[in-house]
Amino acid sequence: MEQLLFSEKIIQWYQKHRRDLPWRHTTDPYQIWLSEVILQQTRVAQGLPYYQRFIEAFPSVYDLANASEQEVLRLWQGLGYYSRARNLHACAKSIVKDYGGKFPTTYQELIKLKGVGAYTAAAIASFAFNETVPVVDGNVYRVLARVFGIDDDILSTTGQKRFRKVADQLVPDGKANVYNQAIMEFGALQCTPANPACLLCPVEATCYAYQHGKQKELPVKIKKGKIKDRYLHYVVVQQNEKLLMKQRPAKGIWAGLYDFHLVEASKSQEWDALDDSLVSELVQQQPAVKKSKVYQHQLSHQRLHVIFYTVTVNGSLAQEPLATTGQFYSQEEVERLPKPILIDNFLQNEILSH
């Protein structure tokens, strides 16, 4: 298919079928950047309320830069991949400090920002400044693979170079802003992963996958690595209507968020059999204990099996285990702490609702 014809057909489809989304009514790079970071690895339906809350809480890059990390993480709670939130915050600070609060206007400068990769830099450059650069996300990979019959693994270096070359050739001069949004939307709504609407497709007559019946085979994505099972036992210490919580380390899953005293074991077992100094001290007090159901939580390469043991204590606890376990917070304080969604779900289901 002639490249210009493909691009024009995708743009025409977009003008008729696009969703009405708030970041499509602006060329403000701050709002575009915010939407793109939130929507990475997140569906629009899930990300939209977060975008609206962030814009309300932080109307400008200055407001975001001046916020505390805890405020940013609390607002991000439930989106996962919390490094995105930290990079978002760090990038806002850099834009204020190093660029006087103004976003760079070119792809080559944008990509130098903290947490801004090739995709996000291209999105800002084309949507806000109409620079002729291609945006290549999962939706675009799928459309290009099917329409042009590209069978390289999209995760491979060779594959990414080939897709980038094709994508480069398709961006029409002067229309990068609308074309890039069009092909992404086309992949999200029309050329979907499962059951694409081929019979209503404006390019089906020259689509390789449709002509050869390979919609299910393209794009090629070879998954690597297997899922690891982990068994987490949370000891939820409750005293005088306060909960013992701590901030997680700066590295690893849920970095910097707050959770309860955690003991990890090789398999599920009862709380009083856990090899842990705080548990040993609690067992001696013979407290009232409530065991939760098993919560299942899926991360990118880990499957968590989680049990919460709510332990109500009346006496005091020795300072030695507490020093590494955290401090007591009232329920109001707990509500304001940034927490993994798993912890928040437990709290809402079994603690704060009572």
ZADO-1210 file (C-alpha; in nm, 4 decimals, padded with zeros to 6 digits):
<atoms>
<atom x="00.0000" y="00.0000" z="00.0000" code="MET" pos="1"/>
<atom x="00.1200" y="00.3484" z="-00.0796" code="GLU" pos="2"/>
<atom x="00.2321" y="00.4925" z="00.2531" code="GLN" pos="3"/>
<atom x="00.0600" y="00.8281" z="00.2111" code="LEU" pos="4"/>
<atom x="-00.2687" y="00.6546" z="00.1303" code="LEU" pos="5"/>
<atom x="-00.2406" y="00.4363" z="00.4436" code="PHE" pos="6"/>
<atom x="-00.1762" y="00.7387" z="00.6649" code="SER" pos="7"/>
<atom x="-00.4663" y="00.9363" z="00.5176" code="GLU" pos="8"/>
<atom x="-00.7077" y="00.6454" z="00.5610" code="LYS" pos="9"/>
<atom x="-00.6058" y="00.6043" z="00.9265" code="ILE" pos="10"/>
<atom x="-00.6525" y="00.9788" z="00.9865" code="ILE" pos="11"/>
<atom x="-00.9956" y="00.9730" z="00.8210" code="GLN" pos="12"/>
<atom x="-01.0971" y="00.6761" z="01.0370" code="TRP" pos="13"/>
<atom x="-00.9751" y="00.8609" z="01.3484" code="TYR" pos="14"/>
<atom x="-01.1711" y="01.1768" z="01.2748" code="GLN" pos="15"/>
<atom x="-01.4877" y="00.9686" z="01.2648" code="LYS" pos="16"/>
<atom x="-01.4282" y="00.7183" z="01.5474" code="HIS" pos="17"/>
<atom x="-01.1937" y="00.8751" z="01.8050" code="ARG" pos="18"/>
<atom x="-01.2854" y="00.8846" z="02.1720" code="ARG" pos="19"/>
<atom x="-01.3394" y="01.2214" z="02.3379" code="ASP" pos="20"/>
<atom x="-01.0522" y="01.2323" z="02.5888" code="LEU" pos="21"/>
<atom x="-00.9405" y="01.5443" z="02.7820" code="PRO" pos="22"/>
<atom x="-00.5758" y="01.5383" z="02.6747" code="TRP" pos="23"/>
<atom x="-00.6873" y="01.5512" z="02.3105" code="ARG" pos="24"/>
<atom x="-00.8231" y="01.9035" z="02.3631" code="HIS" pos="25"/>
<atom x="-00.4870" y="02.0561" z="02.4477" code="THR" pos="26"/>
<atom x="-00.1346" y="02.1053" z="02.3203" code="THR" pos="27"/>
<atom x="-00.0086" y="02.1709" z="02.6745" code="ASP" pos="28"/>
<atom x="00.2971" y="01.9415" z="02.7036" code="PRO" pos="29"/>
<atom x="00.2430" y="01.9045" z="03.0804" code="TYR" pos="30"/>
<atom x="-00.1056" y="01.7577" z="03.0380" code="GLN" pos="31"/>
<atom x="00.0033" y="01.5404" z="02.7449" code="ILE" pos="32"/>
<atom x="00.3068" y="01.4107" z="02.9378" code="TRP" pos="33"/>
<atom x="00.0927" y="01.3369" z="03.2435" code="LEU" pos="34"/>
<atom x="-00.1603" y="01.1412" z="03.0391" code="SER" pos="35"/>
<atom x="00.1083" y="00.9392" z="02.8624" code="GLU" pos="36"/>
<atom x="00.2871" y="00.8418" z="03.1851" code="VAL" pos="37"/>
<atom x="-00.0395" y="00.7408" z="03.3524" code="ILE" pos="38"/>
<atom x="-00.1551" y="00.5398" z="03.0504" code="LEU" pos="39"/>
<atom x="00.1651" y="00.3369" z="03.0178" code="GLN" pos="40"/>
<atom x="00.0658" y="-00.0224" z="03.1008" code="GLN" pos="41"/>
<atom x="-00.2805" y="00.1078" z="03.1965" code="THR" pos="42"/>
<atom x="-00.6125" y="00.0990" z="03.0090" code="ARG" pos="43"/>
<atom x="-00.7759" y="00.4345" z="02.9320" code="VAL" pos="44"/>
<atom x="-01.0849" y="00.3480" z="03.1393" code="ALA" pos="45"/>
<atom x="-00.8652" y="00.2845" z="03.4441" code="GLN" pos="46"/>
<atom x="-00.6235" y="00.5716" z="03.3832" code="GLY" pos="47"/>
<atom x="-00.8730" y="00.8505" z="03.3120" code="LEU" pos="48"/>
<atom x="-00.9854" y="00.9031" z="03.6762" code="PRO" pos="49"/>
<atom x="-00.6192" y="00.9145" z="03.7849" code="TYR" pos="50"/>
<atom x="-00.5416" y="01.1734" z="03.5180" code="TYR" pos="51"/>
<atom x="-00.8321" y="01.3882" z="03.6347" code="GLN" pos="52"/>
<atom x="-00.7251" y="01.3608" z="03.9992" code="ARG" pos="53"/>
<atom x="-00.3651" y="01.4530" z="03.9163" code="PHE" pos="54"/>
<atom x="-00.4730" y="01.7556" z="03.7098" code="ILE" pos="55"/>
<atom x="-00.6997" y="01.8680" z="03.9933" code="GLU" pos="56"/>
<atom x="-00.4311" y="01.8206" z="04.2601" code="ALA" pos="57"/>
<atom x="-00.1406" y="01.9460" z="04.0477" code="PHE" pos="58"/>
<atom x="-00.2695" y="02.1838" z="03.7756" code="PRO" pos="59"/>
<atom x="00.0817" y="02.2729" z="03.6622" code="SER" pos="60"/>
<atom x="00.4277" y="02.1197" z="03.6537" code="VAL" pos="61"/>
<atom x="00.5202" y="02.3603" z="03.9372" code="TYR" pos="62"/>
<atom x="00.2471" y="02.2147" z="04.1605" code="ASP" pos="63"/>
<atom x="00.3663" y="01.8614" z="04.0917" code="LEU" pos="64"/>
<atom x="00.7308" y="01.9531" z="04.1496" code="ALA" pos="65"/>
<atom x="00.6468" y="02.1147" z="04.4851" code="ASN" pos="66"/>
<atom x="00.4406" y="01.8184" z="04.6111" code="ALA" pos="67"/>
<atom x="00.5858" y="01.5631" z="04.8523" code="SER" pos="68"/>
<atom x="00.6664" y="01.2151" z="04.7263" code="GLU" pos="69"/>
<atom x="00.4100" y="01.0767" z="04.9702" code="GLN" pos="70"/>
<atom x="00.1360" y="01.2929" z="04.8147" code="GLU" pos="71"/>
<atom x="00.2289" y="01.1741" z="04.4659" code="VAL" pos="72"/>
<atom x="00.2435" y="00.8061" z="04.5655" code="LEU" pos="73"/>
<atom x="-00.0869" y="00.8290" z="04.7530" code="ARG" pos="74"/>
<atom x="-00.2597" y="00.9735" z="04.4465" code="LEU" pos="75"/>
<atom x="-00.0953" y="00.7060" z="04.2273" code="TRP" pos="76"/>
<atom x="-00.2096" y="00.4227" z="04.4551" code="GLN" pos="77"/>
<atom x="-00.3663" y="00.1388" z="04.2561" code="GLY" pos="78"/>
<atom x="-00.1945" y="00.2095" z="03.9230" code="LEU" pos="79"/>
<atom x="00.1055" y="-00.0126" z="04.0008" code="GLY" pos="80"/>
<atom x="00.4573" y="00.0208" z="03.8608" code="TYR" pos="81"/>
<atom x="00.5304" y="00.2850" z="04.1232" code="TYR" pos="82"/>
<atom x="00.8656" y="00.3750" z="03.9684" code="SER" pos="83"/>
<atom x="00.6557" y="00.5603" z="03.7095" code="ARG" pos="84"/>
<atom x="00.5215" y="00.7877" z="03.9841" code="ALA" pos="85"/>
<atom x="00.8684" y="00.8542" z="04.1237" code="ARG" pos="86"/>
<atom x="01.0072" y="00.9286" z="03.7791" code="ASN" pos="87"/>
<atom x="00.7085" y="01.1553" z="03.7132" code="LEU" pos="88"/>
<atom x="00.7834" y="01.3495" z="04.0303" code="HIS" pos="89"/>
<atom x="01.1593" y="01.3662" z="03.9621" code="ALA" pos="90"/>
<atom x="01.0984" y="01.4795" z="03.6048" code="CYS" pos="91"/>
<atom x="00.8653" y="01.7583" z="03.7189" code="ALA" pos="92"/>
<atom x="01.1336" y="01.8821" z="03.9576" code="LYS" pos="93"/>
<atom x="01.3929" y="01.8743" z="03.6797" code="SER" pos="94"/>
<atom x="01.1701" y="02.0682" z="03.4390" code="ILE" pos="95"/>
<atom x="01.1180" y="02.3384" z="03.7014" code="VAL" pos="96"/>
<atom x="01.4807" y="02.3514" z="03.8125" code="LYS" pos="97"/>
<atom x="01.6676" y="02.2964" z="03.4854" code="ASP" pos="98"/>
<atom x="01.4224" y="02.4268" z="03.2248" code="TYR" pos="99"/>
<atom x="01.2457" y="02.7088" z="03.4078" code="GLY" pos="100"/>
<atom x="00.9177" y="02.5169" z="03.4118" code="GLY" pos="101"/>
<atom x="00.9002" y="02.4865" z="03.0321" code="LYS" pos="102"/>
<atom x="00.9129" y="02.1497" z="02.8568" code="PHE" pos="103"/>
<atom x="01.1773" y="02.0987" z="02.5885" code="PRO" pos="104"/>
<atom x="01.0165" y="02.1220" z="02.2448" code="THR" pos="105"/>
<atom x="01.2062" y="01.8516" z="02.0540" code="THR" pos="106"/>
<atom x="01.2248" y="01.4728" z="02.0715" code="TYR" pos="107"/>
<atom x="01.6034" y="01.4786" z="02.1181" code="GLN" pos="108"/>
<atom x="01.5766" y="01.7053" z="02.4228" code="GLU" pos="109"/>
<atom x="01.2672" y="01.5415" z="02.5707" code="LEU" pos="110"/>
<atom x="01.4262" y="01.1964" z="02.5722" code="ILE" pos="111"/>
<atom x="01.6963" y="01.3266" z="02.8085" code="LYS" pos="112"/>
<atom x="01.4386" y="01.3821" z="03.0847" code="LEU" pos="113"/>
<atom x="01.4157" y="01.1406" z="03.3795" code="LYS" pos="114"/>
<atom x="01.1766" y="00.8539" z="03.3068" code="GLY" pos="115"/>
<atom x="01.0992" y="00.9763" z="02.9533" code="VAL" pos="116"/>
<atom x="01.1714" y="00.7035" z="02.6999" code="GLY" pos="117"/>
<atom x="01.1431" y="00.6992" z="02.3227" code="ALA" pos="118"/>
<atom x="00.7653" y="00.6478" z="02.3241" code="TYR" pos="119"/>
<atom x="00.6820" y="00.9278" z="02.5683" code="THR" pos="120"/>
<atom x="00.9297" y="01.1708" z="02.4096" code="ALA" pos="121"/>
<atom x="00.7754" y="01.1087" z="02.0675" code="ALA" pos="122"/>
<atom x="00.4226" y="01.1483" z="02.2044" code="ALA" pos="123"/>
<atom x="00.4998" y="01.4878" z="02.3620" code="ILE" pos="124"/>
<atom x="00.7037" y="01.6069" z="02.0636" code="ALA" pos="125"/>
<atom x="00.4325" y="01.5188" z="01.8120" code="SER" pos="126"/>
<atom x="00.1143" y="01.5906" z="02.0127" code="PHE" pos="127"/>
<atom x="00.2309" y="01.9175" z="02.1691" code="ALA" pos="128"/>
<atom x="00.4774" y="02.0486" z="01.9096" code="PHE" pos="129"/>
<atom x="00.3779" y="01.8578" z="01.5924" code="ASN" pos="130"/>
<atom x="00.7320" y="01.7320" z="01.5357" code="GLU" pos="131"/>
<atom x="00.7494" y="01.4690" z="01.2597" code="THR" pos="132"/>
<atom x="00.8448" y="01.1696" z="01.4732" code="VAL" pos="133"/>
<atom x="00.6578" y="00.8369" z="01.5016" code="PRO" pos="134"/>
<atom x="00.4960" y="00.7168" z="01.8226" code="VAL" pos="135"/>
<atom x="00.5356" y="00.3395" z="01.8550" code="VAL" pos="136"/>
<atom x="00.3426" y="00.1685" z="02.1349" code="ASP" pos="137"/>
<atom x="00.1817" y="-00.1756" z="02.1615" code="GLY" pos="138"/>
<atom x="-00.1156" y="-00.0681" z="01.9495" code="ASN" pos="139"/>
<atom x="00.1108" y="00.0647" z="01.6744" code="VAL" pos="140"/>
<atom x="00.3251" y="-00.2508" z="01.6746" code="TYR" pos="141"/>
<atom x="00.0105" y="-00.4557" z="01.6220" code="ARG" pos="142"/>
<atom x="-00.1230" y="-00.2416" z="01.3364" code="VAL" pos="143"/>
<atom x="00.2097" y="-00.2276" z="01.1524" code="LEU" pos="144"/>
<atom x="00.2783" y="-00.6001" z="01.1993" code="ALA" pos="145"/>
<atom x="-00.0591" y="-00.6976" z="01.0584" code="ARG" pos="146"/>
<atom x="-00.0937" y="-00.4431" z="00.7791" code="VAL" pos="147"/>
<atom x="00.2636" y="-00.4729" z="00.6490" code="PHE" pos="148"/>
<atom x="00.3293" y="-00.8382" z="00.7423" code="GLY" pos="149"/>
<atom x="00.6198" y="-00.7724" z="00.9801" code="ILE" pos="150"/>
<atom x="00.6987" y="-01.1014" z="01.1567" code="ASP" pos="151"/>
<atom x="00.9976" y="-00.9904" z="01.3654" code="ASP" pos="152"/>
<atom x="00.9652" y="-01.0313" z="01.7437" code="ASP" pos="153"/>
<atom x="00.8554" y="-00.6898" z="01.8745" code="ILE" pos="154"/>
<atom x="01.0730" y="-00.7418" z="02.1840" code="LEU" pos="155"/>
<atom x="01.3886" y="-00.8027" z="01.9826" code="SER" pos="156"/>
<atom x="01.6383" y="-00.5323" z="01.8897" code="THR" pos="157"/>
<atom x="01.6129" y="-00.6256" z="01.5228" code="THR" pos="158"/>
<atom x="01.2347" y="-00.6146" z="01.5343" code="GLY" pos="159"/>
<atom x="01.2216" y="-00.2769" z="01.7049" code="GLN" pos="160"/>
<atom x="01.4592" y="-00.1274" z="01.4466" code="LYS" pos="161"/>
<atom x="01.2466" y="-00.2612" z="01.1615" code="ARG" pos="162"/>
<atom x="00.9213" y="-00.1335" z="01.3114" code="PHE" pos="163"/>
<atom x="01.0810" y="00.2052" z="01.3779" code="ARG" pos="164"/>
<atom x="01.1959" y="00.2312" z="01.0151" code="LYS" pos="165"/>
<atom x="00.8468" y="00.1561" z="00.8825" code="VAL" pos="166"/>
<atom x="00.6862" y="00.3895" z="01.1355" code="ALA" pos="167"/>
<atom x="00.9254" y="00.6710" z="01.0369" code="ASP" pos="168"/>
<atom x="00.8169" y="00.6470" z="00.6753" code="GLN" pos="169"/>
<atom x="00.4455" y="00.6684" z="00.7579" code="LEU" pos="170"/>
<atom x="00.4343" y="00.9965" z="00.9532" code="VAL" pos="171"/>
<atom x="00.3065" y="01.2660" z="00.7173" code="PRO" pos="172"/>
<atom x="00.4830" y="01.6025" z="00.7392" code="ASP" pos="173"/>
<atom x="00.2735" y="01.8600" z="00.9206" code="GLY" pos="174"/>
<atom x="00.0269" y="01.5994" z="01.0482" code="LYS" pos="175"/>
<atom x="00.2319" y="01.4078" z="01.3055" code="ALA" pos="176"/>
<atom x="00.0029" y="01.5161" z="01.5906" code="ASN" pos="177"/>
<atom x="-00.3166" y="01.3799" z="01.4379" code="VAL" pos="178"/>
<atom x="-00.1599" y="01.0777" z="01.2606" code="TYR" pos="179"/>
<atom x="00.0166" y="00.9422" z="01.5701" code="ASN" pos="180"/>
<atom x="-00.3003" y="00.9682" z="01.7774" code="GLN" pos="181"/>
<atom x="-00.4939" y="00.8121" z="01.4910" code="ALA" pos="182"/>
<atom x="-00.2836" y="00.4968" z="01.4533" code="ILE" pos="183"/>
<atom x="-00.2727" y="00.4429" z="01.8308" code="MET" pos="184"/>
<atom x="-00.6514" y="00.4803" z="01.8515" code="GLU" pos="185"/>
<atom x="-00.6947" y="00.2531" z="01.5500" code="PHE" pos="186"/>
<atom x="-00.5010" y="-00.0189" z="01.7300" code="GLY" pos="187"/>
<atom x="-00.6945" y="00.0325" z="02.0520" code="ALA" pos="188"/>
<atom x="-01.0450" y="00.0263" z="01.9000" code="LEU" pos="189"/>
<atom x="-01.0321" y="-00.1391" z="01.5556" code="GLN" pos="190"/>
<atom x="-00.7217" y="-00.3555" z="01.5149" code="CYS" pos="191"/>
<atom x="-00.7574" y="-00.5066" z="01.8616" code="THR" pos="192"/>
<atom x="-00.5476" y="-00.7959" z="02.0013" code="PRO" pos="193"/>
<atom x="-00.8404" y="-01.0380" z="01.9855" code="ALA" pos="194"/>
<atom x="-01.1255" y="-01.0293" z="01.7356" code="ASN" pos="195"/>
<atom x="-01.0177" y="-00.7260" z="01.5286" code="PRO" pos="196"/>
<atom x="-01.3011" y="-00.5687" z="01.3274" code="ALA" pos="197"/>
<atom x="-01.1488" y="-00.6625" z="00.9920" code="CYS" pos="198"/>
<atom x="-01.4694" y="-00.6450" z="00.7872" code="LEU" pos="199"/>
<atom x="-01.5147" y="-00.2784" z="00.8860" code="LEU" pos="200"/>
<atom x="-01.1475" y="-00.1903" z="00.8434" code="CYS" pos="201"/>
<atom x="-01.0566" y="00.0882" z="00.5985" code="PRO" pos="202"/>
<atom x="-00.7313" y="-00.0873" z="00.5000" code="VAL" pos="203"/>
<atom x="-00.8420" y="-00.4521" z="00.4963" code="GLU" pos="204"/>
<atom x="-00.8060" y="-00.4801" z="00.1178" code="ALA" pos="205"/>
<atom x="-00.4294" y="-00.4401" z="00.1418" code="THR" pos="206"/>
<atom x="-00.3725" y="-00.5762" z="00.4959" code="CYS" pos="207"/>
<atom x="-00.1245" y="-00.8660" z="00.4943" code="TYR" pos="208"/>
<atom x="-00.2702" y="-01.0367" z="00.8034" code="ALA" pos="209"/>
<atom x="-00.6275" y="-01.0201" z="00.6700" code="TYR" pos="210"/>
<atom x="-00.5291" y="-01.1470" z="00.3252" code="GLN" pos="211"/>
<atom x="-00.3304" y="-01.4378" z="00.4732" code="HIS" pos="212"/>
<atom x="-00.5471" y="-01.5132" z="00.7797" code="GLY" pos="213"/>
<atom x="-00.2684" y="-01.4275" z="01.0232" code="LYS" pos="214"/>
<atom x="-00.4440" y="-01.1860" z="01.2586" code="GLN" pos="215"/>
<atom x="-00.3843" y="-01.4175" z="01.5540" code="LYS" pos="216"/>
<atom x="-00.0181" y="-01.4745" z="01.4683" code="GLU" pos="217"/>
<atom x="00.0818" y="-01.1102" z="01.4347" code="LEU" pos="218"/>
<atom x="00.2454" y="-00.9330" z="01.6003" code="PRO" pos="219"/>
<atom x="00.5098" y="-01.1828" z="01.7140" code="VAL" pos="220"/>
<atom x="00.5951" y="-01.1450" z="02.0809" code="LYS" pos="221"/>
<atom x="00.8156" y="-01.4105" z="02.2387" code="ILE" pos="222"/>
<atom x="00.7657" y="-01.4070" z="02.6135" code="LYS" pos="223"/>
<atom x="01.0660" y="-01.4712" z="02.8307" code="LYS" pos="224"/>
<atom x="01.0924" y="-01.5832" z="03.1899" code="GLY" pos="225"/>
<atom x="00.8385" y="-01.7663" z="03.4022" code="LYS" pos="226"/>
<atom x="00.6123" y="-01.6570" z="03.6839" code="ILE" pos="227"/>
<atom x="00.7504" y="-01.7003" z="04.0365" code="LYS" pos="228"/>
<atom x="00.5182" y="-01.7879" z="04.3257" code="ASP" pos="229"/>
<atom x="00.5769" y="-01.6078" z="04.6563" code="ARG" pos="230"/>
<atom x="00.4056" y="-01.6674" z="04.9925" code="TYR" pos="231"/>
<atom x="00.3697" y="-01.3546" z="05.2040" code="LEU" pos="232"/>
<atom x="00.2487" y="-01.3512" z="05.5643" code="HIS" pos="233"/>
<atom x="00.1500" y="-01.0113" z="05.6981" code="TYR" pos="234"/>
<atom x="00.1267" y="-00.9688" z="06.0724" code="VAL" pos="235"/>
<atom x="-00.1140" y="-00.6806" z="06.1280" code="VAL" pos="236"/>
<atom x="-00.0544" y="-00.5607" z="06.4832" code="VAL" pos="237"/>
<atom x="-00.3498" y="-00.3651" z="06.6226" code="GLN" pos="238"/>
<atom x="-00.3208" y="-00.1793" z="06.9543" code="GLN" pos="239"/>
<atom x="-00.5586" y="00.0839" z="07.0926" code="ASN" pos="240"/>
<atom x="-00.7219" y="00.1130" z="06.7476" code="GLU" pos="241"/>
<atom x="-00.3862" y="00.1910" z="06.5894" code="LYS" pos="242"/>
<atom x="-00.2036" y="-00.0199" z="06.3315" code="LEU" pos="243"/>
<atom x="00.1651" y="-00.1022" z="06.3101" code="LEU" pos="244"/>
<atom x="00.2955" y="-00.0055" z="05.9656" code="MET" pos="245"/>
<atom x="00.6313" y="00.0624" z="05.8052" code="LYS" pos="246"/>
<atom x="00.7742" y="00.2113" z="05.4886" code="GLN" pos="247"/>
<atom x="00.9174" y="-00.0388" z="05.2432" code="ARG" pos="248"/>
<atom x="01.2787" y="-00.0155" z="05.1205" code="PRO" pos="249"/>
<atom x="01.3705" y="00.2107" z="04.8285" code="ALA" pos="250"/>
<atom x="01.4239" y="-00.0927" z="04.6014" code="LYS" pos="251"/>
<atom x="01.2118" y="-00.3957" z="04.5180" code="GLY" pos="252"/>
<atom x="00.8375" y="-00.4270" z="04.4757" code="ILE" pos="253"/>
<atom x="00.6258" y="-00.1431" z="04.6183" code="TRP" pos="254"/>
<atom x="00.9388" y="00.0614" z="04.6923" code="ALA" pos="255"/>
<atom x="00.8704" y="00.3405" z="04.9402" code="GLY" pos="256"/>
<atom x="00.5073" y="00.2425" z="05.0043" code="LEU" pos="257"/>
<atom x="00.3706" y="00.1415" z="05.3439" code="TYR" pos="258"/>
<atom x="00.2718" y="-00.2083" z="05.4514" code="ASP" pos="259"/>
<atom x="00.2586" y="-00.4254" z="05.7635" code="PHE" pos="260"/>
<atom x="00.5179" y="-00.6462" z="05.9278" code="HIS" pos="261"/>
<atom x="00.6027" y="-00.9022" z="05.6625" code="LEU" pos="262"/>
<atom x="00.7388" y="-01.2555" z="05.6924" code="VAL" pos="263"/>
<atom x="00.7996" y="-01.4432" z="05.3697" code="GLU" pos="264"/>
<atom x="00.7997" y="-01.8231" z="05.3754" code="ALA" pos="265"/>
<atom x="00.8476" y="-02.0961" z="05.1182" code="SER" pos="266"/>
<atom x="00.4815" y="-02.1923" z="05.1485" code="LYS" pos="267"/>
<atom x="00.1654" y="-02.1063" z="05.3344" code="SER" pos="268"/>
<atom x="00.1775" y="-02.1740" z="05.7099" code="GLN" pos="269"/>
<atom x="00.0218" y="-02.0595" z="06.0370" code="GLU" pos="270"/>
<atom x="00.1415" y="-01.7299" z="06.1806" code="TRP" pos="271"/>
<atom x="00.2706" y="-01.8652" z="06.5131" code="ASP" pos="272"/>
<atom x="00.5043" y="-02.1018" z="06.3257" code="ALA" pos="273"/>
<atom x="00.6786" y="-01.8201" z="06.1418" code="LEU" pos="274"/>
<atom x="01.0476" y="-01.7747" z="06.2150" code="ASP" pos="275"/>
<atom x="01.0470" y="-01.4112" z="06.3257" code="ASP" pos="276"/>
<atom x="01.1409" y="-01.2187" z="06.6421" code="SER" pos="277"/>
<atom x="00.8273" y="-01.0003" z="06.6526" code="LEU" pos="278"/>
<atom x="00.6042" y="-01.3030" z="06.5989" code="VAL" pos="279"/>
<atom x="00.7861" y="-01.4877" z="06.8784" code="SER" pos="280"/>
<atom x="00.7181" y="-01.2010" z="07.1185" code="GLU" pos="281"/>
<atom x="00.3548" y="-01.1742" z="07.0136" code="LEU" pos="282"/>
<atom x="00.2985" y="-01.5473" z="07.0595" code="VAL" pos="283"/>
<atom x="00.4022" y="-01.5179" z="07.4258" code="GLN" pos="284"/>
<atom x="00.1222" y="-01.2664" z="07.4853" code="GLN" pos="285"/>
<atom x="-00.1383" y="-01.5099" z="07.3476" code="GLN" pos="286"/>
<atom x="-00.3284" y="-01.2361" z="07.1625" code="PRO" pos="287"/>
<atom x="-00.6565" y="-01.2547" z="06.9744" code="ALA" pos="288"/>
<atom x="-00.5773" y="-01.3400" z="06.6120" code="VAL" pos="289"/>
<atom x="-00.7946" y="-01.3144" z="06.3033" code="LYS" pos="290"/>
<atom x="-00.6755" y="-01.4897" z="05.9880" code="LYS" pos="291"/>
<atom x="-00.7784" y="-01.3499" z="05.6492" code="SER" pos="292"/>
<atom x="-00.8629" y="-01.5350" z="05.3318" code="LYS" pos="293"/>
<atom x="-00.5742" y="-01.5929" z="05.0894" code="VAL" pos="294"/>
<atom x="-00.5350" y="-01.2873" z="04.8688" code="TYR" pos="295"/>
<atom x="-00.3938" y="-01.3545" z="04.5223" code="GLN" pos="296"/>
<atom x="-00.2037" y="-01.0693" z="04.3593" code="HIS" pos="297"/>
<atom x="-00.0377" y="-01.0801" z="04.0169" code="GLN" pos="298"/>
<atom x="00.2711" y="-00.8746" z="03.9371" code="LEU" pos="299"/>
<atom x="00.4546" y="-00.8776" z="03.6042" code="SER" pos="300"/>
<atom x="00.6764" y="-01.1777" z="03.6912" code="HIS" pos="301"/>
<atom x="00.5462" y="-01.2783" z="04.0335" code="GLN" pos="302"/>
<atom x="00.2287" y="-01.4367" z="04.1685" code="ARG" pos="303"/>
<atom x="00.1743" y="-01.3452" z="04.5330" code="LEU" pos="304"/>
<atom x="-00.0195" y="-01.5624" z="04.7789" code="HIS" pos="305"/>
<atom x="-00.0905" y="-01.3393" z="05.0767" code="VAL" pos="306"/>
<atom x="-00.2433" y="-01.4026" z="05.4204" code="ILE" pos="307"/>
<atom x="-00.3045" y="-01.1294" z="05.6776" code="PHE" pos="308"/>
<atom x="-00.3045" y="-01.2156" z="06.0496" code="TYR" pos="309"/>
<atom x="-00.4668" y="-00.9354" z="06.2475" code="THR" pos="310"/>
<atom x="-00.3177" y="-00.9588" z="06.5957" code="VAL" pos="311"/>
<atom x="-00.4789" y="-00.7489" z="06.8705" code="THR" pos="312"/>
<atom x="-00.2397" y="-00.6784" z="07.1572" code="VAL" pos="313"/>
<atom x="-00.3085" y="-00.5172" z="07.4910" code="ASN" pos="314"/>
<atom x="00.0391" y="-00.5132" z="07.6465" code="GLY" pos="315"/>
<atom x="00.3471" y="-00.3248" z="07.5313" code="SER" pos="316"/>
<atom x="00.5977" y="-00.4546" z="07.2787" code="LEU" pos="317"/>
<atom x="00.9738" y="-00.4538" z="07.3161" code="ALA" pos="318"/>
<atom x="01.1470" y="-00.1718" z="07.1273" code="GLN" pos="319"/>
<atom x="01.4006" y="-00.3992" z="06.9583" code="GLU" pos="320"/>
<atom x="01.1630" y="-00.5632" z="06.7091" code="PRO" pos="321"/>
<atom x="00.9649" y="-00.2402" z="06.6715" code="LEU" pos="322"/>
<atom x="01.2754" y="-00.0550" z="06.5568" code="ALA" pos="323"/>
<atom x="01.2757" y="-00.2539" z="06.2325" code="THR" pos="324"/>
<atom x="00.9011" y="-00.3053" z="06.2099" code="THR" pos="325"/>
<atom x="00.7692" y="00.0501" z="06.2003" code="GLY" pos="326"/>
<atom x="00.5377" y="00.2597" z="06.4135" code="GLN" pos="327"/>
<atom x="00.1729" y="00.2797" z="06.5109" code="PHE" pos="328"/>
<atom x="-00.0637" y="00.4940" z="06.3067" code="TYR" pos="329"/>
<atom x="-00.4264" y="00.5889" z="06.3686" code="SER" pos="330"/>
<atom x="-00.6802" y="00.4774" z="06.1093" code="GLN" pos="331"/>
<atom x="-00.7018" y="00.8344" z="05.9767" code="GLU" pos="332"/>
<atom x="-00.3226" y="00.8422" z="05.9328" code="GLU" pos="333"/>
<atom x="-00.3265" y="00.4992" z="05.7669" code="VAL" pos="334"/>
<atom x="-00.5803" y="00.6257" z="05.5119" code="GLU" pos="335"/>
<atom x="-00.3378" y="00.9009" z="05.4055" code="ARG" pos="336"/>
<atom x="-00.0305" y="00.6766" z="05.3704" code="LEU" pos="337"/>
<atom x="00.0638" y="00.5587" z="05.0174" code="PRO" pos="338"/>
<atom x="00.0064" y="00.1833" z="05.0096" code="LYS" pos="339"/>
<atom x="00.0120" y="-00.1013" z="04.7568" code="PRO" pos="340"/>
<atom x="-00.3381" y="-00.1700" z="04.6263" code="ILE" pos="341"/>
<atom x="-00.3228" y="-00.5162" z="04.7856" code="LEU" pos="342"/>
<atom x="-00.2767" y="-00.3592" z="05.1308" code="ILE" pos="343"/>
<atom x="-00.5488" y="-00.1024" z="05.0651" code="ASP" pos="344"/>
<atom x="-00.7931" y="-00.3728" z="04.9566" code="ASN" pos="345"/>
<atom x="-00.7289" y="-00.5665" z="05.2767" code="PHE" pos="346"/>
<atom x="-00.7757" y="-00.2535" z="05.4885" code="LEU" pos="347"/>
<atom x="-01.0999" y="-00.1599" z="05.3151" code="GLN" pos="348"/>
<atom x="-01.2358" y="-00.5154" z="05.3356" code="ASN" pos="349"/>
<atom x="-01.1386" y="-00.6142" z="05.6881" code="GLU" pos="350"/>
<atom x="-01.0220" y="-00.3202" z="05.9008" code="ILE" pos="351"/>
<atom x="-01.1497" y="00.0229" z="05.7993" code="LEU" pos="352"/>
<atom x="-01.4970" y="-00.1006" z="05.7069" code="SER" pos="353"/>
<atom x="-01.5687" y="-00.2181" z="06.0616" code="HIS" pos="354"/>
</atoms>
